């Protein structure tokens, strides 16, 4: 990309033990290219940058919640300087099938916006990112990306690729058409079962739902989704590492509906 400060990208490939010798004989550099787009400094002092991945035809990587058969992405910012926090702004993903299992992710060209908050406003952020990702086609490969970039103060250039990715976010709650949302919570042997019911016009011919608990290492089962007119019902099991019922903070629930026409999500879910 032109006008980008230098960045360093290191890709370390790990292979699943089940892969054949032939599967291990490919060149990952021919499958994925990675860089940090430096973006611009916003008026509120945050810096808008992006992780840019270019995947070879047929290869895919995963959304924050990868579905039934994906590798969840993990980001580590250790080694950064003048960094208070980073918020990843996920564009609307696609739903696809791998080995007869439904997964959620991206193919082709992915621009993943990063909302970076400096510790010292008005100063350069030296961003260091280690990203553990999965990429899949006929096989799945876990890999580690190491990238560095200097995010300079000043207005910079409002990169159209980042702006397009920011515009391609799920609709927000009521603005996206969700109303009359309630959640019932019941304990199960190894966690909690969440049943969400909402009023939401159809988002497409096919719909997929996701229920997540933000800020917690809690596994969520693929939701059972049923629709009756404008009434949508999702049910999912949330299982923590200790495998037992737990105290739920309802404000940390995030519910996303992905349709073939549009996507919508809402944070928090009151009792029914």
Secondary structure, DSSP 4 states (H G I P E B T S, - for coil): -TTPPPEEEEEEEEE-TTS-TTGGGS-GGGTEEEEEEEEEE-TTSEEEEEEEEEEPTT-EEEEEEEETT----EEE-TT-BSEEEEEEEPPP-EEEEETTEEEEEEESEEEEEEEEEESSTTS-EEEEEEEEEEEESSSEEEEEEEEEEEE-SS-----HHHHHHHHS--EEGGGGT-EEEEEEEEEETTEEEEEEEEE----SSSEEEEEEETTS-EEEPPPEEEEETTEEEEEEEEEETT-S-----GGGEEEEEEESS-EEEEE---B-
